[in-house]
Amino acid sequence: MSAPHPQPALGSRSARILKVDGLEFKDLNGNGRLDPYEDWRLPVADRIADLTGRMSTADKVALMLITSHYMGASRIIADPEQGLLNTHEKWSDTNFWAAESSSTYRFDPPVLDYAGSAKAITELGLRYLIIRDNPTSYDLATWVNALQELAEGTPLGIPVVMVSNPRNHVSDSKLFGIAEASDKMSQWPGELGLAATGDAGLVEEFGRLAGRQWRSAGITKGYQYMADIVTEPRWSRAGGTFGENPELAAKLIAAVTRGFQGADLGPGSVSMTTKHFPGGGPRDQGHDPHFEHGRFQPYPTEGSLYRYHLPVFRAAIEAGTTSIMPYYATTTNAMSAPQLHGGRAFEEVGFAYDRYLITEVLRGELGFTGYVNSDTGISTGMPWGVESLSRPERFAKAIDAGVNTFAGDGNPQPLLDAVARGLVTTEQLDDNVAYLLDEMFRLGLFENPYVDPDAAQAIAEDREIQALADSAHRRSLVLLRNDQGTLPLRPDGGPPVGLYVEVFTGTDREAEQARIAAEVAAAAGDGIEVVGSLEDATHALAWVRPAMSLLSDKPETELSIALDAETGVDSGRVLELEARVPTILAVSFANPWLLDALAPGAAAVVGTFGVLTDALTDLLTGAVTPSGTLPYTIPASREKVLGKASDIPGADEPSGYAYVDGTGAEYVFGYGRTSF
């Protein structure tokens, strides 16, 4: 037998190394002989067939579950430990996302949120673990190695796949299930900031470099990126997207997928999960389907699904994304114009339960051949449209629809019950497990799941990587207005510029103000003095960083994108600054915030999208020339938002939807001044 590739480097802590034909292999099941699934020379399909035949039903079911997992010292755990591996487990009998009045508020039986490391891996057989902590890369790599050692010591030696949400973007908040981590690896602009650069080559390079940092720390699968198009400006998750334009978003989702995965999935790849099929943007009044009151996804415009939302997923598929995640949402046909081919109606269940949408549209029409990964909790907390089904019945219906793996419940019993009752067949289990084993084998985890903590930390701190990220920050800034010639701030031989800095944010405002003012002072250079009071200022910087938290999404409450107290902004104070001195209004656009109240009085307006302070300072001082453009349209008013179709981009709304400033500039997708 000739080897299809050279001898791979093997990593082993408990498995014996077998020598066969002058080559080395891991004896993962400890039987003293080389079995087909241990033979890296064989085609992956042959290895899968052999290993599947050795797995019990319990092994297969456990492999199909993805659950949160925590370090021993995690702040999430009520009684954290000092060691790497935790021994705690948590069962929930209430739903974190549901109101007490909701039919899904109480879990019966309870849901296993997480288990201790040994129980999760050796007893329950779980192998897909979601990282919710934010440690250094050294500590992360050390922890992952310990988990892999546990897995290697089990009867079949099946390795662990460590999963994460995005970790490489500047973020004002770290929210469970969205993006829990930041600032421990290279820090890039937010996804909207990358979109503001319009540069697919840059985004691919970002993916390649960030992927190196992930893989060096032992992370092998990403719950990223969002292929959703921002068509409802009040949706709290707009900040994780590439904006409103399907053509640009398609280029960027393809680029970031190629960057993280490479041309083919292999030992250096991070496997990607593109979300949230068929596109989460068309929200009902902005409400999110994590919540029962936000479960509906309307399509009032005929053809909008195919025109705006599916093309981005097609681009991710063509770039080779490993898996796709459907959203929780459902729709009602009364809320939607004909969308599916032949005018076929939706089933009016959560998208992961819709066989036509998953099997016929995603696989048949879009040609997807990877696996379908449910969003967290579809069988427990967000079972929209199938609330009347038992948990085993929900598993069965989703598997029939085409879902291959389930996130959000670490308890294998409901799926085991579905198998015992004949609701799920052995053939279905084998088909689903094959997708997951294919991923593991191609990632090279069976040969070497271990990483070097020192190397992981060095790559995380690589200054050359951060230098490219720093350049991306500067390219992401959007200059919207400068008609008074306020920028750049230069003394030009005259008296120093006295710049007063005030930050408007919903949390830790005093601490953030002190930090940002110090960072501006450090980056501003000669001739610009950051002053401590408005009385000493010649100019002011009002950096407005509003908050649209997913957790603020409440039933029967209108979501607002106004820059006011509801989003953490003291608008009266901003107007006071503008009345006293020429004021640069910098707005952190996690959403397409309304500018009608604050922008008219500003001397200049800058859009930021998850940016480092020194980058913004460089724009203010003229050290860099503006080049970014808006990734989505800014609405003119609350009334325009209330009248907007939920399923089409702002740029395609009728004339008058977009904000127009005093110079006559229309703040539509793609607008941005490229000179001072």
C-alpha positions as CSV (number, residue, x, y, z in Angstrom):
1,M,0.0,0.0,0.0
2,S,1.4,3.4,-1.0
3,A,0.9,6.3,1.3
4,P,-1.3,9.1,-0.1
5,H,0.8,11.7,1.9
6,P,3.9,11.6,4.0
7,Q,4.1,10.3,7.5
8,P,2.2,12.8,9.7
9,A,3.5,13.9,13.0
10,L,1.7,11.9,15.7
11,G,0.8,13.2,19.1
12,S,0.1,10.8,21.8
13,R,-0.2,10.9,25.6
14,S,-1.6,7.4,26.3
15,A,-2.1,5.6,23.0
16,R,0.7,3.3,21.9
17,I,2.6,4.0,18.7
18,L,2.5,1.0,16.2
19,K,5.2,0.6,13.6
20,V,4.0,-0.9,10.4
21,D,5.9,-1.0,7.0
22,G,8.4,1.4,8.5
23,L,5.6,3.9,9.3
24,E,4.0,5.0,12.6
25,F,0.4,4.9,13.6
26,K,-1.6,5.4,16.8
27,D,-3.2,2.4,18.5
28,L,-6.3,4.3,19.6
29,N,-8.3,1.3,20.7
30,G,-5.3,-0.4,22.4
31,N,-5.7,-3.8,20.8
32,G,-2.1,-4.0,19.6
33,R,-2.8,-4.1,15.9
34,L,-3.4,-1.5,13.2
35,D,-7.2,-1.2,12.4
36,P,-8.5,0.6,9.3
37,Y,-9.7,3.7,11.2
38,E,-6.2,4.2,12.7
39,D,-4.5,3.9,9.3
40,W,-3.9,7.4,8.0
41,R,-3.0,6.0,4.5
42,L,-6.5,4.9,3.8
43,P,-9.2,7.1,2.2
44,V,-11.3,8.9,4.8
45,A,-14.4,7.1,3.7
46,D,-12.8,3.7,4.6
47,R,-11.7,5.0,8.0
48,I,-15.2,6.2,8.7
49,A,-16.8,2.9,7.7
50,D,-14.5,1.0,10.0
51,L,-14.9,3.3,13.0
52,T,-18.7,3.6,12.6
53,G,-18.9,-0.2,12.8
54,R,-17.1,-0.2,16.1
55,M,-19.2,2.5,17.7
56,S,-22.2,1.7,19.9
57,T,-25.5,3.5,19.6
58,A,-24.6,5.5,22.6
59,D,-21.3,6.5,21.0
60,K,-23.1,7.7,17.9
61,V,-25.7,9.6,19.7
62,A,-23.2,11.4,21.9
63,L,-21.1,12.4,18.9
64,M,-24.2,14.2,17.5
65,L,-24.5,16.5,20.5
66,I,-22.6,19.8,20.9
67,T,-22.6,21.4,24.3
68,S,-21.0,24.2,26.3
69,H,-17.9,23.4,28.3
70,Y,-15.9,25.3,30.8
71,M,-12.4,25.5,32.4
72,G,-12.1,24.6,36.0
73,A,-11.4,28.2,37.0
74,S,-14.2,29.6,34.7
75,R,-16.1,32.6,36.1
76,I,-19.3,31.0,34.7
77,I,-19.1,28.2,37.2
78,A,-20.7,29.1,40.6
79,D,-17.8,27.5,42.6
80,P,-14.8,27.7,40.3
81,E,-11.8,25.4,40.8
82,Q,-8.1,26.1,40.5
83,G,-7.4,23.1,38.2
84,L,-7.8,23.0,34.5
85,L,-10.6,20.5,34.3
86,N,-13.9,21.2,36.1
87,T,-15.9,18.6,38.0
88,H,-19.2,20.6,38.1
89,E,-22.3,20.0,36.1
90,K,-25.4,22.2,35.7
91,W,-28.9,21.2,35.0
92,S,-31.5,23.9,34.2
93,D,-35.2,23.6,34.8
94,T,-35.9,27.1,33.5
95,N,-35.1,28.7,30.1
96,F,-32.7,31.6,30.2
97,W,-34.2,33.1,27.1
98,A,-37.9,32.8,27.9
99,A,-40.3,35.0,29.9
100,E,-42.0,33.3,32.9
101,S,-45.3,33.6,31.0
102,S,-43.9,31.6,28.1
103,S,-44.9,28.0,27.5
104,T,-41.2,27.1,27.1
105,Y,-40.1,28.8,30.4
106,R,-39.9,25.6,32.4
107,F,-37.9,22.6,31.2
108,D,-39.4,19.2,31.9
109,P,-37.2,17.2,32.2
110,P,-34.3,19.6,33.0
111,V,-31.6,20.4,30.5
112,L,-28.0,19.5,31.0
113,D,-26.2,22.8,30.3
114,Y,-22.7,21.4,30.9
115,A,-21.0,18.5,32.7
116,G,-17.6,18.1,34.3
117,S,-14.8,17.2,31.9
118,A,-14.4,13.6,32.9
119,K,-18.1,12.9,32.9
120,A,-18.7,14.8,29.6
121,I,-15.9,12.9,27.7
122,T,-15.5,9.5,29.4
123,E,-19.1,8.8,30.7
124,L,-21.4,10.7,28.4
125,G,-19.2,10.3,25.3
126,L,-19.5,14.0,24.2
127,R,-16.9,15.1,21.7
128,Y,-18.0,18.6,20.4
129,L,-17.4,21.2,23.1
130,I,-18.1,24.9,22.8
131,I,-15.6,27.2,24.6
132,R,-17.4,30.0,26.5
133,D,-14.3,31.2,28.4
134,N,-11.8,33.9,27.4
135,P,-8.4,32.7,28.6
136,T,-4.9,33.4,27.2
137,S,-3.9,31.2,24.3
138,Y,-1.3,29.5,26.6
139,D,-4.0,28.5,29.1
140,L,-6.5,27.6,26.4
141,A,-4.0,25.3,24.7
142,T,-3.0,23.7,28.0
143,W,-6.7,23.1,28.8
144,V,-7.5,21.6,25.4
145,N,-4.5,19.3,25.7
146,A,-5.9,18.0,28.9
147,L,-9.3,17.4,27.4
148,Q,-7.8,15.6,24.4
149,E,-5.8,13.4,26.8
150,L,-9.1,12.4,28.4
151,A,-10.6,11.5,25.0
152,E,-7.5,9.6,23.9
153,G,-7.9,7.3,26.9
154,T,-11.4,6.2,26.0
155,P,-12.0,2.8,24.3
156,L,-12.0,4.1,20.8
157,G,-9.8,7.2,21.3
158,I,-12.1,9.5,19.4
159,P,-10.7,13.1,19.8
160,V,-12.5,16.3,20.9
161,V,-13.5,19.1,18.6
162,M,-13.3,22.4,20.3
163,V,-15.8,25.0,19.0
164,S,-15.9,28.8,19.4
165,N,-17.8,31.9,18.4
166,P,-15.7,34.7,17.0
167,R,-12.7,35.8,19.2
168,N,-10.7,38.2,17.0
169,H,-12.9,41.4,17.0
170,V,-13.0,44.5,19.1
171,S,-16.2,44.2,21.1
172,D,-18.0,46.4,23.6
173,S,-19.6,43.4,25.2
174,K,-19.1,39.7,25.5
175,L,-22.4,38.0,25.3
176,F,-23.1,34.2,25.8
177,G,-23.9,32.5,22.6
178,I,-22.9,35.5,20.4
179,A,-19.3,36.3,20.9
180,E,-18.0,35.5,24.4
181,A,-14.3,36.3,23.8
182,S,-12.1,39.2,22.7
183,D,-8.6,40.8,23.2
184,K,-6.6,37.6,23.8
185,M,-5.6,37.1,20.2
186,S,-5.1,39.6,17.4
187,Q,-7.8,42.3,17.5
188,W,-9.4,43.2,14.2
189,P,-12.3,45.5,13.4
190,G,-15.8,44.1,13.9
191,E,-17.4,42.2,11.0
192,L,-19.1,45.4,9.8
193,G,-15.7,47.1,9.9
194,L,-14.2,44.5,7.7
195,A,-17.2,45.0,5.4
196,A,-16.5,48.8,5.5
197,T,-13.1,48.2,3.9
198,G,-14.8,46.4,1.0
199,D,-11.7,44.3,0.6
200,A,-12.2,40.5,0.2
201,G,-8.5,39.9,0.0
202,L,-8.0,41.5,3.3
203,V,-10.8,39.5,4.8
204,E,-9.3,36.3,3.5
205,E,-5.9,37.1,5.0
206,F,-7.7,37.9,8.3
207,G,-9.2,34.5,8.2
208,R,-5.9,32.8,7.4
209,L,-4.0,34.6,10.2
210,A,-6.8,34.3,12.8
211,G,-7.2,30.7,11.9
212,R,-3.5,30.1,12.6
213,Q,-4.1,31.6,16.1
214,W,-7.1,29.4,16.7
215,R,-5.6,26.2,15.5
216,S,-2.4,26.8,17.5
217,A,-4.5,27.1,20.7
218,G,-6.5,23.9,19.9
219,I,-9.7,25.4,18.5
220,T,-10.7,23.4,15.4
221,K,-14.3,24.6,14.6
222,G,-15.8,28.0,14.4
223,Y,-19.5,29.0,14.9
224,Q,-18.9,31.7,12.3
225,Y,-19.5,33.7,10.2
226,M,-22.9,35.2,9.8
227,A,-24.2,35.2,6.3
228,D,-27.3,37.2,7.4
229,I,-28.2,40.3,5.5
230,V,-29.2,43.3,7.6
231,T,-32.7,44.2,6.3
232,E,-34.4,45.1,9.6
233,P,-32.2,47.8,11.3
234,R,-33.5,47.1,14.8
235,W,-32.2,43.5,14.9
236,S,-29.7,43.3,17.8
237,R,-27.3,41.0,15.9
238,A,-26.6,43.3,12.9
239,G,-23.1,43.8,14.3
240,G,-22.0,40.3,13.6
241,T,-22.9,40.5,9.9
242,F,-21.1,41.8,6.8
243,G,-23.9,44.4,6.2
244,E,-26.9,44.7,3.9
245,N,-25.5,44.2,0.4
246,P,-25.8,40.6,-0.9
247,E,-23.0,40.9,-3.4
248,L,-20.4,42.3,-0.9
249,A,-21.5,39.9,1.8
250,A,-21.2,37.0,-0.5
251,K,-17.6,38.0,-1.5
252,L,-16.6,38.4,2.2
253,I,-18.3,35.2,3.5
254,A,-16.5,33.3,0.8
255,A,-13.2,35.0,1.6
256,V,-13.3,34.4,5.3
257,T,-14.3,30.8,4.8
258,R,-11.4,30.2,2.5
259,G,-9.1,32.0,5.0
260,F,-10.0,29.9,8.0
261,Q,-10.4,26.5,6.2
262,G,-7.9,26.8,3.4
263,A,-8.6,25.4,-0.1
264,D,-9.4,22.0,1.5
265,L,-10.2,21.0,5.1
266,G,-6.9,19.7,6.5
267,P,-4.7,19.6,9.6
268,G,-4.1,23.3,9.5
269,S,-7.8,24.3,9.1
270,V,-10.4,25.7,11.3
271,S,-13.7,24.2,10.2
272,M,-16.5,26.7,9.6
273,T,-20.2,26.8,10.5
274,T,-22.0,29.4,8.4
275,K,-25.1,30.8,10.0
276,H,-28.1,31.5,10.2
277,F,-29.8,29.7,7.3
278,P,-31.8,30.9,5.3
279,G,-30.8,34.3,6.6
280,G,-31.7,35.9,10.0
281,G,-32.2,39.5,8.8
282,P,-35.9,39.7,8.1
283,R,-36.9,40.1,11.7
284,D,-40.4,40.9,12.8
285,Q,-40.1,44.4,14.1
286,G,-36.5,43.6,14.9
287,H,-37.2,41.0,17.5
288,D,-34.9,38.0,17.7
289,P,-36.1,34.3,17.6
290,H,-34.1,33.4,20.7
291,F,-37.4,34.6,22.2
292,E,-40.9,33.3,21.6
293,H,-42.2,36.9,20.8
294,G,-39.5,37.1,18.1
295,R,-39.9,33.7,16.5
296,F,-41.6,35.0,13.3
297,Q,-39.6,35.8,10.2
298,P,-41.7,37.7,7.6
299,Y,-41.0,37.9,3.9
300,P,-43.5,40.6,2.7
301,T,-41.6,41.2,-0.6
302,E,-42.1,38.5,-3.2
303,G,-38.8,36.9,-4.2
304,S,-36.8,38.5,-1.4
305,L,-35.5,35.2,-0.1
306,Y,-33.8,34.2,-3.3
307,R,-32.7,37.7,-4.3
308,Y,-31.2,38.9,-1.1
309,H,-30.7,36.2,1.5
310,L,-29.8,32.9,-0.2
311,P,-26.9,34.2,-2.4
312,V,-24.6,34.7,0.6
313,F,-25.1,31.1,1.7
314,R,-24.5,29.9,-1.9
315,A,-21.1,31.8,-1.8
316,A,-20.2,30.1,1.5
317,I,-21.1,26.7,0.1
318,E,-19.0,27.3,-3.0
319,A,-16.1,28.3,-0.8
320,G,-16.4,25.0,1.0
321,T,-17.9,25.7,4.3
322,T,-18.1,22.5,6.4
323,S,-21.4,23.1,8.0
324,I,-24.5,25.4,8.0
325,M,-26.6,26.4,11.0
326,P,-30.3,27.1,10.5
327,Y,-31.9,29.8,12.7
328,Y,-34.6,29.2,15.3
329,A,-37.1,31.3,13.4
330,T,-40.3,30.2,11.7
331,T,-42.6,32.1,9.4
332,T,-46.3,32.3,8.8
333,N,-47.4,32.1,5.2
334,A,-49.8,35.0,6.0
335,M,-46.8,37.2,6.7
336,S,-44.9,36.2,3.6
337,A,-45.3,36.6,-0.1
338,P,-44.6,33.4,-2.2
339,Q,-40.9,32.6,-1.7
340,L,-40.1,28.9,-2.3
341,H,-40.0,27.5,-5.8
342,G,-43.4,27.0,-7.3
343,G,-44.9,29.2,-4.7
344,R,-44.6,26.4,-2.2
345,A,-45.7,27.3,1.3
346,F,-43.5,27.2,4.4
347,E,-44.2,24.5,6.9
348,E,-44.5,27.1,9.7
349,V,-42.0,25.4,12.0
350,G,-38.5,26.4,13.0
351,F,-36.2,26.4,10.0
352,A,-34.2,23.4,11.3
353,Y,-37.5,21.4,11.3
354,D,-38.5,22.3,7.7
355,R,-37.5,19.4,5.4
356,Y,-38.3,21.3,2.3
357,L,-36.0,24.2,3.3
358,I,-33.1,22.1,4.5
359,T,-33.2,19.1,2.2
360,E,-34.6,20.5,-1.0
361,V,-33.5,24.1,-0.9
362,L,-30.2,23.9,1.0
363,R,-29.0,20.6,-0.3
364,G,-30.9,20.3,-3.6
365,E,-31.0,23.9,-5.0
366,L,-27.8,25.3,-3.4
367,G,-25.8,22.1,-3.7
368,F,-24.6,21.9,0.0
369,T,-22.9,18.6,0.8
370,G,-21.6,19.3,4.3
371,Y,-23.5,18.9,7.5
372,V,-26.3,20.8,9.1
373,N,-25.6,22.0,12.7
374,S,-28.6,23.1,14.7
375,D,-28.5,26.3,16.6
376,T,-28.3,26.0,20.4
377,G,-31.4,24.7,22.1
378,I,-33.8,23.9,19.2
379,S,-34.9,20.8,21.0
380,T,-35.3,22.5,24.4
381,G,-35.7,26.3,24.7
382,M,-36.5,27.4,21.2
383,P,-38.6,24.6,19.6
384,W,-40.8,27.0,17.6
385,G,-43.6,25.3,15.8
386,V,-43.0,21.9,17.5
387,E,-43.7,22.9,21.1
388,S,-46.3,20.1,21.3
389,L,-43.7,17.4,20.4
390,S,-41.7,15.6,23.1
391,R,-37.9,16.0,23.0
392,P,-37.4,12.6,21.3
393,E,-40.0,13.5,18.7
394,R,-38.3,16.9,18.1
395,F,-35.0,15.1,17.5
396,A,-36.6,12.8,15.1
397,K,-38.4,15.5,13.1
398,A,-35.2,17.6,12.8
399,I,-33.2,14.6,11.7
400,D,-35.9,13.8,9.1
401,A,-35.6,17.4,7.9
402,G,-31.9,17.0,7.4
403,V,-30.2,18.2,10.6
404,N,-27.1,16.2,11.4
405,T,-25.9,17.5,14.8
406,F,-27.6,19.3,17.7
407,A,-26.3,22.1,19.9
408,G,-27.5,23.0,23.4
409,D,-28.2,19.9,25.4
410,G,-25.4,17.7,26.8
411,N,-27.8,14.9,27.8
412,P,-27.9,12.1,25.2
413,Q,-30.9,10.4,26.7
414,P,-33.7,12.1,24.7
415,L,-32.0,11.1,21.4
416,L,-31.3,7.6,22.7
417,D,-35.0,7.4,23.5
418,A,-35.9,8.5,20.0
419,V,-33.7,5.6,18.7
420,A,-35.3,3.1,21.2
421,R,-38.8,4.1,20.1
422,G,-37.9,3.7,16.4
423,L,-38.3,7.4,15.6
424,V,-34.6,7.5,14.5
425,T,-33.0,4.6,12.7
426,T,-29.5,3.2,12.9
427,E,-29.0,4.2,9.3
428,Q,-29.8,7.8,10.1
429,L,-27.4,7.7,13.0
430,D,-24.6,6.3,10.8
431,D,-25.3,8.9,8.1
432,N,-25.1,11.7,10.6
433,V,-22.0,10.4,12.4
434,A,-20.2,10.0,9.0
435,Y,-20.3,13.8,8.5
436,L,-18.8,14.4,11.9
437,L,-16.1,11.8,11.6
438,D,-15.2,13.1,8.1
439,E,-14.6,16.5,9.7
440,M,-12.4,15.0,12.5
441,F,-10.3,12.8,10.2
442,R,-9.7,15.7,7.7
443,L,-8.7,18.0,10.5
444,G,-6.0,15.5,11.4
445,L,-7.3,15.1,15.0
446,F,-7.0,11.3,15.1
447,E,-3.3,11.7,14.3
448,N,-2.4,14.6,16.6
449,P,-4.9,16.7,18.6
450,Y,-2.3,18.2,20.8
451,V,-0.8,21.8,20.6
452,D,2.2,23.6,22.0
453,P,1.0,26.2,24.6
454,D,4.2,28.3,24.2
455,A,3.8,28.5,20.4
456,A,0.1,29.3,20.8
457,Q,0.9,32.3,23.0
458,A,3.6,33.5,20.7
459,I,1.3,33.3,17.7
460,A,-1.5,35.1,19.6
461,E,1.0,38.0,20.4
462,D,2.5,38.1,16.9
463,R,3.1,41.8,16.2
464,E,3.1,41.3,12.4
465,I,-0.4,39.9,12.5
466,Q,-1.5,42.7,14.7
467,A,0.1,45.2,12.4
468,L,-2.1,44.1,9.6
469,A,-5.1,44.2,11.9
470,D,-4.1,47.8,12.8
471,S,-4.1,48.7,9.2
472,A,-7.6,47.1,8.8
473,H,-8.8,49.3,11.7
474,R,-7.8,52.4,9.9
475,R,-9.3,51.3,6.6
476,S,-12.6,50.5,8.4
477,L,-13.3,54.1,9.5
478,V,-16.0,55.9,7.5
479,L,-15.9,59.7,7.3
480,L,-19.5,60.8,6.8
481,R,-19.3,64.6,7.2
482,N,-16.5,67.2,7.3
483,D,-18.1,70.1,5.5
484,Q,-16.8,72.6,8.1
485,G,-13.2,71.5,7.5
486,T,-12.8,70.5,11.1
487,L,-10.7,67.4,10.2
488,P,-7.9,66.8,10.3
489,L,-7.1,68.4,13.7
490,R,-3.8,70.1,13.1
491,P,-2.4,73.2,14.9
492,D,-0.5,74.3,11.8
493,G,2.0,76.3,13.8
494,G,-0.7,78.0,15.9
495,P,-1.7,77.3,19.5
496,P,-2.3,73.6,20.4
497,V,-5.6,72.0,19.8
498,G,-7.4,71.4,23.1
499,L,-9.4,68.2,22.6
500,Y,-12.0,67.3,25.2
501,V,-13.0,63.6,24.9
502,E,-16.3,62.3,26.2
503,V,-17.5,58.7,25.7
504,F,-21.2,57.8,25.7
505,T,-21.8,54.1,26.6
506,G,-24.3,52.2,28.6
507,T,-21.9,50.5,31.0
508,D,-18.8,51.5,33.0
509,R,-19.0,55.0,31.5
510,E,-16.5,56.6,33.8
511,A,-13.9,53.9,33.4
512,E,-14.3,53.8,29.7
513,Q,-14.1,57.6,29.5
514,A,-10.8,57.6,31.4
515,R,-9.4,54.8,29.3
516,I,-10.4,56.3,25.9
517,A,-9.1,59.8,26.8
518,A,-5.8,58.3,27.8
519,E,-5.5,56.4,24.6
520,V,-6.4,59.4,22.5
521,A,-3.8,61.4,24.3
522,A,-1.1,58.8,23.7
523,A,-1.9,58.6,20.0
524,A,-2.6,62.2,19.2
525,G,1.0,63.5,18.8
526,D,2.4,67.0,19.1
527,G,0.1,70.0,19.0
528,I,-3.0,68.2,20.3
529,E,-3.6,68.2,24.0
530,V,-6.4,66.2,25.5
531,V,-8.0,68.4,28.2
532,G,-10.0,67.4,31.2
533,S,-12.8,69.9,30.9
534,L,-14.9,71.5,28.2
535,E,-14.0,74.9,29.3
536,D,-10.3,74.3,28.3
537,A,-11.3,72.8,24.9
538,T,-11.1,74.2,21.4
539,H,-12.7,71.0,20.0
540,A,-14.6,68.0,21.4
541,L,-14.8,64.3,20.5
542,A,-18.1,62.7,21.4
543,W,-17.7,59.0,20.9
544,V,-21.2,57.6,21.0
545,R,-21.2,53.8,21.6
546,P,-24.9,52.8,21.9
547,A,-26.0,49.4,23.1
548,M,-28.6,47.1,21.4
549,S,-28.2,44.1,23.6
550,L,-30.0,40.9,22.7
551,L,-31.0,40.7,26.3
552,S,-33.0,44.0,26.0
553,D,-35.3,42.4,23.5
554,K,-38.6,42.3,25.4
555,P,-42.2,41.3,24.3
556,E,-44.6,44.1,23.4
557,T,-41.7,46.6,23.5
558,E,-40.7,48.6,20.5
559,L,-37.0,48.2,19.7
560,S,-35.3,51.5,19.2
561,I,-32.2,52.6,17.2
562,A,-32.4,56.2,18.3
563,L,-29.4,57.7,20.0
564,D,-31.0,58.4,23.3
565,A,-31.2,57.1,26.9
566,E,-32.7,53.8,25.8
567,T,-29.5,52.9,23.9
568,G,-27.3,54.3,26.6
569,V,-26.6,57.8,25.1
570,D,-27.1,61.1,26.9
571,S,-28.2,62.9,23.8
572,G,-28.7,66.2,25.7
573,R,-25.1,66.2,26.7
574,V,-23.9,65.5,23.2
575,L,-26.0,68.5,22.0
576,E,-24.4,70.6,24.7
577,L,-20.9,69.7,23.5
578,E,-21.9,70.6,19.9
579,A,-23.3,73.9,21.0
580,R,-20.1,74.9,22.9
581,V,-17.2,73.8,20.6
582,P,-16.7,72.2,17.2
583,T,-17.5,68.6,18.0
584,I,-16.5,65.5,16.1
585,L,-19.3,63.0,16.5
586,A,-18.0,59.4,16.3
587,V,-20.7,56.8,16.2
588,S,-20.1,53.1,16.9
589,F,-22.5,51.5,14.4
590,A,-23.3,48.1,15.8
591,N,-26.7,48.9,14.2
592,P,-27.8,51.6,11.7
593,W,-28.4,54.1,14.4
594,L,-30.6,57.1,13.7
595,L,-28.5,60.3,13.3
596,D,-31.3,62.8,12.8
597,A,-31.1,64.2,16.4
598,L,-27.3,64.4,16.9
599,A,-25.6,64.7,13.5
600,P,-26.9,68.1,12.4
601,G,-25.0,70.0,15.1
602,A,-21.7,68.1,14.7
603,A,-18.8,69.7,13.0
604,A,-17.8,66.3,11.6
605,V,-19.2,62.8,11.7
606,V,-17.2,59.5,11.7
607,G,-18.6,56.0,11.6
608,T,-16.7,53.3,13.6
609,F,-17.4,49.5,13.6
610,G,-15.5,47.9,16.4
611,V,-12.3,49.9,16.2
612,L,-9.2,50.6,18.3
613,T,-8.9,54.1,19.7
614,D,-5.5,54.8,18.1
615,A,-7.0,54.1,14.7
616,L,-9.8,56.6,15.3
617,T,-7.2,59.1,16.6
618,D,-5.1,58.7,13.4
619,L,-8.1,59.6,11.3
620,L,-8.8,62.7,13.5
621,T,-5.3,63.9,13.2
622,G,-4.9,63.2,9.5
623,A,-2.3,60.4,10.0
624,V,-4.5,58.3,7.7
625,T,-6.8,59.3,4.9
626,P,-10.5,58.1,5.1
627,S,-11.3,55.2,2.9
628,G,-14.1,53.1,4.5
629,T,-17.7,53.1,3.2
630,L,-21.0,52.3,4.9
631,P,-21.8,48.6,5.0
632,Y,-25.5,49.4,5.3
633,T,-28.0,52.3,4.9
634,I,-28.7,54.7,7.8
635,P,-32.4,55.4,8.1
636,A,-33.7,58.9,8.0
637,S,-36.1,58.7,10.9
638,R,-38.1,56.4,13.3
639,E,-41.1,56.7,11.0
640,K,-39.0,55.4,8.0
641,V,-37.9,52.4,10.2
642,L,-41.5,51.6,11.2
643,G,-42.6,51.7,7.6
644,K,-39.7,49.6,6.2
645,A,-40.1,46.2,4.6
646,S,-38.3,43.7,6.9
647,D,-36.8,41.6,4.1
648,I,-35.0,44.1,1.7
649,P,-31.9,46.2,2.2
650,G,-32.2,49.9,3.0
651,A,-30.6,50.8,-0.3
652,D,-33.5,49.2,-2.1
653,E,-36.1,51.0,-0.1
654,P,-38.0,53.8,-1.9
655,S,-36.4,57.3,-2.1
656,G,-36.5,59.1,1.2
657,Y,-35.7,56.1,3.4
658,A,-32.0,57.0,3.9
659,Y,-30.7,59.9,6.0
660,V,-29.6,62.9,4.1
661,D,-27.2,65.4,5.9
662,G,-27.0,69.1,5.5
663,T,-24.6,68.8,2.5
664,G,-27.1,66.7,0.6
665,A,-25.1,63.5,1.0
666,E,-27.3,60.4,1.2
667,Y,-26.1,57.8,3.8
668,V,-26.8,54.7,1.8
669,F,-24.8,51.5,1.5
670,G,-21.4,52.4,0.0
671,Y,-21.3,56.0,1.0
672,G,-18.2,57.5,2.6
673,R,-15.9,60.4,2.0
674,T,-12.4,59.4,0.7
675,S,-10.8,62.7,1.4
676,F,-10.9,65.4,4.1
